[in-house]
Amino acid sequence: MNAKTYIDQMGREVEIVSPPRRIISIVPSQTEFLIDIGAPVVGRTKFCIHPNDKVEEIQIIGGTKNFRFDAIRNLKPDLIIGNKEENYQEGIRELEKEFPVWMSDIYSLDDAFGMMQNLGQICEKDERAKEVFRTCQLAVENVKESKSGGVVYLIWKNPWMAAGKNTFIDHMLSHLGYENLVTEERYPELSEDDISKLNPDQILFSSEPFPFRDEHMIDAKQLFPAAQCELVDGELYSWYGSRLRFWN
């Protein structure tokens, strides 16, 4: 089989067998996209749970930040697909010593759509990738500017942590029409007093990574009586693969 050189979203040159026959994906949202376009995924993380009717057949190689290197070697991948934010740098460096590793770097919908197009080309699944891309593009366009007000998006409890600037979640909030009141970058810790002083119209409690549930809303409404507290599907706000098609 021939090898081709591709540029990943971190600007790195990656030489990849064309087309790859044994792919390991170490990013949940990208695993779902790869399966949806019919790419040959042979390994995944324990957090790669979609599509749930197909991932059970795929071997788990650890978590997004804790790889089982022996399991990866046994699968003999000809391509590993990761992400700058979701995977740990040390682990990626180790994988690069033995395997081609293509990395995404995603902060916006344009980045996400670029990832889809790139992986479609690499896997020689261009037409299917275009179908998924168009479906996702239409779904997110339909909800553009559909929301309003100042918002705090919480991803963790004890301590409270929120999605700040320079994140894909922040981009999605802006796309929907919200104003993200958390101006610090990445995922800052906040006190209850910090959150109250921001005076949000809404506080969104993400279903992941902390598993906020309906029962948490009872306490939240007592802690933050001036804000509307809402439980939201974290996958919609933070998964930048084909899960975007579920926006409506």
Backbone as CSV, one residue per row, in Angstrom:
resi,resn,N_x,N_y,N_z,CA_x,CA_y,CA_z,C_x,C_y,C_z
1,MET,0.840,-1.199,0.000,0.000,0.000,0.000,0.876,1.250,0.000
2,ASN,0.396,2.304,-0.651,1.127,3.556,-0.720,0.924,4.376,0.540
3,ALA,1.874,5.247,0.829,1.746,6.179,1.948,1.660,7.592,1.398
4,LYS,0.866,8.418,2.041,0.735,9.819,1.663,1.051,10.687,2.871
5,THR,1.504,11.907,2.613,1.794,12.846,3.690,0.649,13.834,3.827
6,TYR,0.137,13.949,5.045,-0.957,14.865,5.339,-0.496,15.865,6.400
7,ILE,-1.119,17.039,6.424,-0.869,18.042,7.451,-2.050,18.007,8.427
8,ASP,-1.774,17.742,9.708,-2.882,17.696,10.664,-3.203,19.108,11.158
9,GLN,-4.159,19.226,12.089,-4.620,20.549,12.515,-3.668,21.237,13.489
10,MET,-2.589,20.563,13.842,-1.524,21.193,14.609,-0.363,21.600,13.713
11,GLY,-0.559,21.445,12.391,0.462,21.841,11.435,1.589,20.842,11.276
12,ARG,1.376,19.619,11.734,2.411,18.593,11.675,2.253,17.737,10.425
13,GLU,3.360,17.336,9.823,3.307,16.404,8.706,3.195,14.979,9.244
14,VAL,2.231,14.220,8.719,2.012,12.841,9.154,1.950,11.946,7.926
15,GLU,2.806,10.963,7.865,2.804,10.022,6.741,1.877,8.864,7.086
16,ILE,0.870,8.652,6.241,-0.195,7.689,6.540,-0.378,6.729,5.371
17,VAL,-0.503,5.451,5.682,-0.835,4.452,4.673,-2.178,4.822,4.047
18,SER,-2.277,4.742,2.742,-3.476,5.188,2.043,-4.169,4.029,1.323
19,PRO,-5.440,3.748,1.713,-6.125,4.279,2.892,-5.738,3.476,4.132
20,PRO,-5.870,4.055,5.329,-5.567,3.296,6.544,-6.550,2.146,6.723
21,ARG,-6.056,1.024,7.212,-6.886,-0.184,7.391,-7.198,-0.497,8.850
22,ARG,-6.388,0.060,9.763,-6.570,-0.241,11.188,-6.372,1.061,11.978
23,ILE,-7.496,1.695,12.314,-7.463,3.005,12.967,-7.806,2.860,14.448
24,ILE,-7.037,3.537,15.278,-7.398,3.696,16.689,-7.765,5.159,16.894
25,SER,-8.948,5.400,17.452,-9.377,6.760,17.762,-9.376,6.939,19.275
26,ILE,-8.718,8.004,19.742,-8.619,8.247,21.177,-9.384,9.503,21.583
27,VAL,-10.401,9.841,20.777,-11.267,10.991,21.049,-12.714,10.579,20.775
28,PRO,-13.583,10.622,21.792,-14.953,10.113,21.618,-15.724,10.697,20.440
29,SER,-15.717,12.027,20.289,-16.519,12.616,19.212,-15.984,12.240,17.843
30,GLN,-14.671,12.058,17.731,-14.087,11.670,16.455,-14.292,10.183,16.180
31,THR,-14.339,9.369,17.230,-14.646,7.945,17.058,-16.019,7.782,16.421
32,GLU,-16.989,8.516,16.944,-18.352,8.431,16.400,-18.373,8.836,14.933
33,PHE,-17.690,9.911,14.603,-17.651,10.366,13.215,-17.008,9.324,12.316
34,LEU,-15.884,8.760,12.739,-15.186,7.763,11.921,-16.070,6.544,11.659
35,ILE,-16.765,6.089,12.678,-17.666,4.943,12.494,-18.801,5.320,11.554
36,ASP,-19.325,6.531,11.705,-20.436,6.980,10.860,-20.055,7.038,9.378
37,ILE,-18.787,7.287,9.080,-18.396,7.349,7.662,-17.857,6.006,7.164
38,GLY,-17.860,4.999,8.048,-17.438,3.667,7.624,-15.948,3.430,7.667
39,ALA,-15.229,4.223,8.466,-13.786,4.021,8.590,-13.500,2.784,9.455
40,PRO,-12.372,2.108,9.223,-12.059,0.857,9.924,-11.451,1.091,11.313
41,VAL,-12.301,1.393,12.294,-11.847,1.662,13.661,-11.704,0.338,14.415
42,VAL,-10.493,0.059,14.903,-10.240,-1.198,15.626,-9.970,-0.968,17.105
43,GLY,-9.795,0.295,17.527,-9.529,0.594,18.925,-10.138,1.921,19.324
44,ARG,-10.537,2.038,20.576,-11.216,3.238,21.072,-10.937,3.392,22.565
45,THR,-11.300,4.553,23.132,-11.198,4.739,24.570,-12.504,4.277,25.237
46,LYS,-12.454,4.152,26.554,-13.651,3.742,27.296,-14.738,4.817,27.265
47,PHE,-14.359,6.041,26.885,-15.334,7.127,26.801,-15.967,7.237,25.420
48,CYS,-15.512,6.441,24.471,-16.085,6.431,23.118,-17.339,5.548,23.156
49,ILE,-18.482,6.151,23.401,-19.711,5.394,23.663,-20.730,5.469,22.538
50,HIS,-20.424,6.239,21.504,-21.344,6.360,20.361,-20.614,6.005,19.067
51,PRO,-21.358,5.417,18.107,-22.728,4.883,18.194,-22.761,3.614,19.041
52,ASN,-23.675,3.596,20.017,-23.650,2.535,21.038,-23.933,1.145,20.489
53,ASP,-24.504,1.040,19.305,-24.763,-0.284,18.740,-23.555,-0.843,18.004
54,LYS,-22.487,-0.030,17.891,-21.303,-0.485,17.155,-20.017,-0.463,17.967
55,VAL,-19.944,0.401,18.964,-18.676,0.522,19.696,-18.361,-0.690,20.552
56,GLU,-19.374,-1.449,20.945,-19.109,-2.618,21.792,-18.204,-3.632,21.108
57,GLU,-18.193,-3.636,19.806,-17.358,-4.578,19.055,-15.910,-4.104,18.945
58,ILE,-15.639,-2.873,19.372,-14.320,-2.270,19.205,-13.549,-2.315,20.518
59,GLN,-12.306,-2.737,20.474,-11.504,-2.925,21.686,-11.181,-1.593,22.362
60,ILE,-11.238,-1.594,23.693,-10.896,-0.419,24.489,-9.394,-0.411,24.764
61,ILE,-8.787,0.747,24.580,-7.329,0.855,24.780,-6.994,1.809,25.929
62,GLY,-7.941,2.015,26.857,-7.733,2.905,27.991,-8.633,4.117,27.909
63,GLY,-8.192,5.218,28.523,-8.960,6.457,28.494,-8.308,7.477,27.580
64,THR,-8.864,8.674,27.545,-8.309,9.725,26.686,-6.990,10.256,27.232
65,LYS,-6.776,10.077,28.527,-5.549,10.562,29.158,-4.802,9.451,29.887
66,ASN,-5.090,8.232,29.517,-4.437,7.083,30.154,-4.469,5.921,29.176
67,PHE,-3.476,5.872,28.290,-3.447,4.852,27.235,-2.850,3.544,27.751
68,ARG,-3.372,2.435,27.250,-2.776,1.119,27.501,-1.914,0.788,26.279
69,PHE,-0.637,1.058,26.391,0.249,0.965,25.236,0.364,-0.466,24.701
70,ASP,0.332,-1.455,25.595,0.401,-2.841,25.131,-0.810,-3.193,24.276
71,ALA,-1.990,-2.737,24.698,-3.213,-3.000,23.935,-3.143,-2.326,22.568
72,ILE,-2.593,-1.117,22.541,-2.453,-0.399,21.270,-1.492,-1.141,20.348
73,ARG,-0.365,-1.579,20.883,0.614,-2.299,20.046,0.020,-3.589,19.507
74,ASN,-0.744,-4.291,20.313,-1.340,-5.558,19.874,-2.324,-5.359,18.725
75,LEU,-2.928,-4.192,18.654,-3.889,-3.920,17.576,-3.207,-3.540,16.261
76,LYS,-1.906,-3.238,16.334,-1.123,-2.915,15.127,-1.806,-1.848,14.257
77,PRO,-2.094,-0.691,14.817,-2.759,0.351,14.019,-1.835,0.938,12.961
78,ASP,-2.411,1.323,11.832,-1.638,2.076,10.848,-1.976,3.568,10.918
79,LEU,-2.885,3.948,11.844,-3.196,5.348,12.093,-3.855,5.487,13.463
80,ILE,-3.407,6.485,14.226,-4.049,6.853,15.490,-4.517,8.295,15.361
81,ILE,-5.742,8.560,15.780,-6.331,9.890,15.641,-6.627,10.453,17.024
82,GLY,-6.010,11.615,17.333,-6.160,12.229,18.651,-6.570,13.682,18.555
83,ASN,-6.504,14.368,19.709,-6.868,15.776,19.786,-5.953,16.477,20.784
84,LYS,-5.536,17.687,20.444,-4.579,18.426,21.270,-5.072,18.623,22.695
85,GLU,-6.349,18.966,22.865,-6.874,19.242,24.203,-7.240,17.981,24.973
86,GLU,-7.859,17.042,24.292,-8.434,15.903,25.009,-7.420,14.830,25.392
87,ASN,-6.305,14.763,24.700,-5.305,13.734,24.999,-4.090,14.352,25.681
88,TYR,-3.345,13.526,26.386,-2.202,14.052,27.131,-0.934,13.997,26.289
89,GLN,-0.184,15.093,26.377,0.967,15.308,25.505,2.001,14.202,25.621
90,GLU,2.273,13.778,26.845,3.283,12.737,27.048,2.894,11.441,26.350
91,GLY,1.626,11.072,26.452,1.155,9.853,25.803,1.226,9.939,24.296
92,ILE,0.872,11.104,23.750,0.941,11.298,22.304,2.381,11.170,21.823
93,ARG,3.301,11.743,22.563,4.717,11.650,22.177,5.182,10.200,22.119
94,GLU,4.736,9.398,23.078,5.117,7.986,23.083,4.531,7.262,21.874
95,LEU,3.273,7.549,21.555,2.634,6.899,20.409,3.315,7.275,19.099
96,GLU,3.754,8.535,18.993,4.378,9.009,17.760,5.689,8.284,17.456
97,LYS,6.304,7.716,18.463,7.559,6.993,18.249,7.339,5.707,17.442
98,GLU,6.087,5.201,17.483,5.818,3.907,16.850,4.762,3.952,15.759
99,PHE,3.882,4.958,15.796,2.736,4.955,14.888,2.498,6.350,14.303
100,PRO,1.847,6.412,13.112,1.392,7.711,12.611,0.258,8.225,13.502
101,VAL,0.377,9.463,13.952,-0.644,10.066,14.824,-1.104,11.378,14.199
102,TRP,-2.364,11.434,13.798,-2.963,12.651,13.222,-3.757,13.348,14.331
103,MET,-3.442,14.629,14.571,-4.048,15.360,15.683,-4.993,16.456,15.184
104,SER,-6.159,16.526,15.801,-7.051,17.656,15.553,-6.795,18.725,16.611
105,ASP,-7.223,19.943,16.322,-7.079,21.078,17.240,-8.298,21.953,16.999
106,ILE,-9.302,21.836,17.859,-10.632,22.342,17.520,-11.154,23.329,18.559
107,TYR,-11.456,24.533,18.095,-12.011,25.576,18.947,-13.282,26.189,18.356
108,SER,-13.630,25.810,17.143,-14.776,26.417,16.467,-15.456,25.389,15.571
109,LEU,-16.632,25.741,15.100,-17.336,24.868,14.164,-16.549,24.722,12.869
110,ASP,-15.898,25.780,12.417,-15.085,25.668,11.211,-13.961,24.648,11.404
111,ASP,-13.363,24.654,12.592,-12.334,23.652,12.894,-12.925,22.245,12.846
112,ALA,-14.121,22.095,13.421,-14.772,20.782,13.455,-15.080,20.289,12.048
113,PHE,-15.612,21.179,11.217,-15.937,20.783,9.852,-14.670,20.495,9.046
114,GLY,-13.605,21.223,9.340,-12.338,20.941,8.691,-11.818,19.566,9.060
115,MET,-11.954,19.205,10.323,-11.554,17.863,10.775,-12.325,16.796,10.008
116,MET,-13.638,16.986,9.863,-14.459,16.005,9.155,-13.985,15.840,7.707
117,GLN,-13.744,16.943,7.054,-13.305,16.879,5.656,-11.931,16.216,5.536
118,ASN,-11.016,16.556,6.447,-9.676,15.975,6.407,-9.703,14.469,6.629
119,LEU,-10.467,14.037,7.633,-10.508,12.609,7.929,-11.241,11.848,6.823
120,GLY,-12.220,12.489,6.202,-12.873,11.857,5.058,-11.893,11.597,3.930
121,GLN,-11.007,12.562,3.677,-9.995,12.395,2.633,-8.987,11.320,3.014
122,ILE,-8.502,11.368,4.256,-7.496,10.402,4.699,-8.022,8.980,4.606
123,CYS,-9.268,8.785,5.001,-9.864,7.441,5.015,-10.470,7.043,3.672
124,GLU,-10.395,7.970,2.710,-11.003,7.759,1.391,-12.496,7.457,1.522
125,LYS,-13.131,8.260,2.379,-14.579,8.184,2.601,-15.172,9.583,2.367
126,ASP,-14.691,10.240,1.317,-15.048,11.639,1.071,-16.545,11.876,0.966
127,GLU,-17.219,11.050,0.186,-18.644,11.286,-0.048,-19.462,11.123,1.218
128,ARG,-19.173,10.085,1.984,-19.904,9.871,3.244,-19.579,10.992,4.231
129,ALA,-18.320,11.421,4.267,-17.938,12.517,5.156,-18.681,13.801,4.782
130,LYS,-18.849,14.042,3.484,-19.571,15.230,3.035,-21.032,15.168,3.465
131,GLU,-21.629,13.986,3.411,-23.024,13.827,3.845,-23.167,14.168,5.324
132,VAL,-22.266,13.620,6.144,-22.311,13.891,7.587,-22.063,15.373,7.844
133,PHE,-21.059,15.931,7.169,-20.726,17.354,7.308,-21.938,18.230,7.000
134,ARG,-22.599,17.956,5.890,-23.741,18.788,5.491,-24.892,18.678,6.487
135,THR,-25.136,17.472,6.998,-26.197,17.276,7.987,-25.892,18.057,9.268
136,CYS,-24.641,18.009,9.705,-24.227,18.737,10.905,-24.312,20.239,10.680
137,GLN,-23.853,20.672,9.521,-23.846,22.101,9.197,-25.269,22.663,9.205
138,LEU,-26.198,21.928,8.627,-27.594,22.366,8.590,-28.187,22.416,9.995
139,ALA,-27.880,21.406,10.817,-28.429,21.347,12.172,-27.973,22.538,13.011
140,VAL,-26.679,22.843,12.966,-26.189,23.950,13.806,-26.617,25.300,13.232
141,GLU,-26.784,25.378,11.921,-27.255,26.633,11.323,-28.689,26.920,11.760
142,ASN,-29.478,25.864,11.930,-30.876,26.031,12.320,-31.046,26.561,13.743
143,VAL,-30.018,26.403,14.591,-30.134,26.886,15.973,-29.306,28.152,16.213
144,LYS,-28.686,28.687,15.173,-27.871,29.889,15.328,-28.722,31.053,15.838
145,GLU,-28.196,31.757,16.859,-28.880,32.909,17.468,-30.265,32.551,18.013
146,SER,-30.455,31.317,18.421,-31.760,30.897,18.954,-31.886,31.139,20.458
147,LYS,-30.785,31.503,21.117,-30.780,31.752,22.553,-30.364,33.192,22.815
148,SER,-30.442,33.611,24.081,-30.004,34.952,24.439,-29.711,35.009,25.932
149,GLY,-29.031,36.067,26.329,-28.763,36.295,27.748,-27.369,35.908,28.173
150,GLY,-26.990,36.404,29.345,-25.700,36.071,29.911,-25.744,34.710,30.583
151,VAL,-24.689,33.917,30.372,-24.725,32.534,30.816,-23.404,32.120,31.457
152,VAL,-23.497,31.197,32.408,-22.342,30.490,32.957,-22.565,29.018,32.678
153,TYR,-21.578,28.371,32.080,-21.683,26.962,31.698,-20.779,26.162,32.631
154,LEU,-21.374,25.389,33.543,-20.619,24.646,34.552,-20.367,23.213,34.104
155,ILE,-19.122,22.768,34.265,-18.735,21.409,33.866,-18.321,20.547,35.058
156,TRP,-18.189,21.167,36.255,-17.705,20.386,37.407,-18.229,20.977,38.709
157,LYS,-18.280,20.098,39.727,-18.767,20.472,41.056,-17.729,20.065,42.095
158,ASN,-17.515,20.896,43.083,-16.534,20.647,44.160,-15.123,20.417,43.630
159,PRO,-14.475,21.420,43.070,-14.924,22.819,42.971,-15.752,23.054,41.718
160,TRP,-16.499,24.162,41.732,-17.191,24.556,40.515,-16.158,24.899,39.454
161,MET,-16.362,24.392,38.267,-15.518,24.748,37.128,-16.424,25.095,35.958
162,ALA,-16.021,26.091,35.198,-16.845,26.574,34.082,-16.052,26.569,32.788
163,ALA,-16.778,26.567,31.680,-16.142,26.715,30.370,-15.920,28.187,30.102
164,GLY,-14.652,28.558,29.894,-14.324,29.941,29.610,-13.990,30.153,28.144
165,LYS,-13.252,31.213,27.881,-12.875,31.549,26.516,-11.841,30.553,25.975
166,ASN,-11.685,30.584,24.666,-10.729,29.717,23.974,-11.068,28.242,24.156
167,THR,-12.363,27.942,24.091,-12.849,26.559,24.139,-13.930,26.371,23.086
168,PHE,-14.142,25.134,22.674,-15.205,24.844,21.718,-16.575,25.138,22.333
169,ILE,-16.714,24.882,23.632,-17.986,25.165,24.308,-18.310,26.652,24.221
170,ASP,-17.310,27.510,24.454,-17.521,28.952,24.368,-17.988,29.337,22.964
171,HIS,-17.380,28.712,21.957,-17.793,28.998,20.579,-19.252,28.591,20.356
172,MET,-19.640,27.446,20.865,-21.024,26.992,20.700,-21.991,27.920,21.425
173,LEU,-21.626,28.381,22.613,-22.494,29.311,23.343,-22.717,30.579,22.519
174,SER,-21.642,31.118,21.954,-21.753,32.321,21.126,-22.583,32.058,19.875
175,HIS,-22.366,30.899,19.260,-23.124,30.539,18.058,-24.623,30.497,18.361
176,LEU,-24.970,30.013,19.529,-26.382,29.912,19.904,-26.986,31.263,20.280
177,GLY,-26.134,32.257,20.544,-26.631,33.585,20.891,-26.423,33.986,22.331
178,TYR,-25.836,33.093,23.143,-25.549,33.414,24.534,-24.342,34.346,24.631
179,GLU,-24.240,35.063,25.744,-23.014,35.752,26.124,-22.380,34.971,27.262
180,ASN,-21.206,34.407,27.014,-20.502,33.676,28.067,-19.894,34.695,29.027
181,LEU,-20.363,34.713,30.272,-19.905,35.700,31.238,-18.561,35.350,31.856
182,VAL,-18.100,34.130,31.623,-16.799,33.708,32.143,-15.737,34.126,31.128
183,THR,-14.959,35.137,31.481,-14.002,35.712,30.533,-12.598,35.123,30.663
184,GLU,-12.346,34.354,31.713,-11.059,33.679,31.818,-10.978,32.577,30.765
185,GLU,-9.768,32.215,30.374,-9.591,31.194,29.351,-9.671,29.790,29.933
186,ARG,-10.020,28.871,29.060,-10.063,27.435,29.351,-11.160,27.106,30.372
187,TYR,-10.802,26.474,31.482,-11.813,25.961,32.423,-11.486,26.405,33.850
188,PRO,-11.750,27.676,34.167,-11.393,28.193,35.488,-12.281,27.654,36.611
189,GLU,-11.697,27.617,37.815,-12.472,27.315,39.014,-13.170,28.583,39.480
190,LEU,-14.407,28.427,39.943,-15.190,29.554,40.434,-15.777,29.219,41.797
191,SER,-15.889,30.207,42.651,-16.602,30.025,43.913,-18.082,30.331,43.686
192,GLU,-18.911,29.972,44.646,-20.332,30.306,44.530,-20.509,31.820,44.458
193,ASP,-19.655,32.535,45.214,-19.722,33.994,45.200,-19.329,34.545,43.828
194,ASP,-18.308,33.944,43.215,-17.893,34.367,41.865,-19.055,34.243,40.888
195,ILE,-19.733,33.111,40.954,-20.849,32.862,40.029,-21.977,33.857,40.257
196,SER,-22.300,34.107,41.525,-23.380,35.042,41.843,-23.044,36.455,41.379
197,LYS,-21.775,36.859,41.533,-21.367,38.210,41.132,-21.446,38.403,39.619
198,LEU,-21.302,37.332,38.862,-21.442,37.425,37.408,-22.880,37.740,37.002
199,ASN,-23.804,37.472,37.918,-25.227,37.772,37.710,-25.761,37.183,36.401
200,PRO,-25.595,35.886,36.210,-26.047,35.285,34.936,-27.567,35.205,34.841
201,ASP,-28.063,35.349,33.628,-29.485,35.076,33.392,-29.750,33.579,33.519
202,GLN,-28.773,32.793,33.034,-28.903,31.343,33.071,-27.591,30.702,33.519
203,ILE,-27.725,29.608,34.243,-26.582,28.761,34.536,-26.881,27.401,33.921
204,LEU,-26.020,26.975,33.011,-26.192,25.696,32.335,-25.305,24.663,33.017
205,PHE,-25.896,23.558,33.430,-25.178,22.479,34.099,-25.004,21.336,33.099
206,SER,-23.768,21.086,32.718,-23.487,20.087,31.683,-23.583,18.665,32.230
207,SER,-24.091,17.765,31.413,-24.202,16.353,31.819,-22.858,15.645,31.818
208,GLU,-21.806,16.326,31.330,-20.459,15.782,31.354,-19.446,16.923,31.347
209,PRO,-18.233,16.743,31.869,-17.693,15.519,32.461,-18.254,15.188,33.838
210,PHE,-18.660,16.228,34.629,-19.355,15.894,35.874,-20.776,15.479,35.518
211,PRO,-21.253,14.391,36.088,-22.593,13.906,35.700,-23.723,14.650,36.399
212,PHE,-23.881,15.936,36.078,-25.011,16.680,36.630,-26.314,16.017,36.198
213,ARG,-27.226,15.903,37.148,-28.524,15.280,36.892,-29.638,16.184,37.421
214,ASP,-30.881,15.784,37.209,-32.030,16.587,37.641,-31.988,16.882,39.134
215,GLU,-31.526,15.911,39.931,-31.512,16.120,41.374,-30.566,17.241,41.800
216,HIS,-29.530,17.507,40.992,-28.614,18.606,41.313,-29.281,19.965,41.108
217,MET,-30.308,20.022,40.296,-30.962,21.291,40.008,-31.691,21.841,41.230
218,ILE,-32.144,20.966,42.125,-32.836,21.416,43.335,-31.901,22.256,44.194
219,ASP,-30.678,21.741,44.418,-29.684,22.489,45.190,-29.237,23.734,44.439
220,ALA,-29.077,23.617,43.127,-28.596,24.740,42.331,-29.553,25.927,42.411
221,LYS,-30.830,25.660,42.376,-31.813,26.742,42.408,-31.832,27.449,43.754
222,GLN,-31.440,26.727,44.810,-31.331,27.356,46.122,-30.056,28.187,46.226
223,LEU,-28.966,27.689,45.624,-27.694,28.405,45.670,-27.702,29.656,44.800
224,PHE,-28.401,29.565,43.663,-28.399,30.667,42.697,-29.834,31.053,42.335
225,PRO,-30.577,31.615,43.294,-32.014,31.879,43.066,-32.292,32.924,41.991
226,ALA,-31.308,33.786,41.694,-31.550,34.847,40.708,-31.397,34.371,39.270
227,ALA,-30.864,33.171,39.089,-30.602,32.662,37.740,-31.522,31.496,37.400
228,GLN,-31.776,31.346,36.126,-32.485,30.151,35.660,-31.454,29.028,35.529
229,CYS,-31.668,27.940,36.263,-30.731,26.814,36.252,-31.275,25.716,35.346
230,GLU,-30.440,25.267,34.424,-30.906,24.292,33.433,-29.868,23.196,33.221
231,LEU,-30.330,21.957,33.203,-29.476,20.823,32.871,-29.422,20.677,31.352
232,VAL,-28.210,20.582,30.790,-28.076,20.476,29.339,-27.237,19.263,28.962
233,ASP,-27.419,18.802,27.748,-26.677,17.670,27.200,-25.271,18.122,26.841
234,GLY,-24.294,17.721,27.643,-22.927,18.152,27.413,-22.357,17.689,26.092
235,GLU,-22.841,16.580,25.575,-22.335,16.083,24.297,-22.640,17.069,23.174
236,LEU,-23.782,17.717,23.223,-24.137,18.658,22.163,-23.208,19.864,22.166
237,TYR,-22.799,20.300,23.342,-21.972,21.498,23.451,-20.480,21.225,23.259
238,SER,-20.040,20.001,23.490,-18.592,19.764,23.490,-18.119,18.708,22.494
239,TRP,-19.021,17.893,21.936,-18.603,16.894,20.941,-18.644,17.555,19.574
240,TYR,-17.505,17.571,18.893,-17.381,18.305,17.635,-17.341,17.383,16.422
241,GLY,-17.897,16.184,16.564,-18.005,15.277,15.423,-19.436,15.222,14.923
242,SER,-19.861,14.062,14.481,-21.183,13.933,13.877,-22.324,14.070,14.881
243,ARG,-22.022,14.159,16.191,-23.081,14.413,17.182,-23.705,15.779,16.981
244,LEU,-23.013,16.656,16.279,-23.572,17.991,16.000,-24.882,17.905,15.225
245,ARG,-25.125,16.803,14.557,-26.363,16.688,13.763,-27.604,16.609,14.639
246,PHE,-27.420,16.400,15.946,-28.566,16.261,16.839,-29.052,17.594,17.398
247,TRP,-28.410,18.717,17.026,-28.957,20.011,17.399,-30.277,20.233,16.648
248,ASN,-31.253,20.735,17.324,-32.531,21.042,16.652,-33.233,22.188,17.350
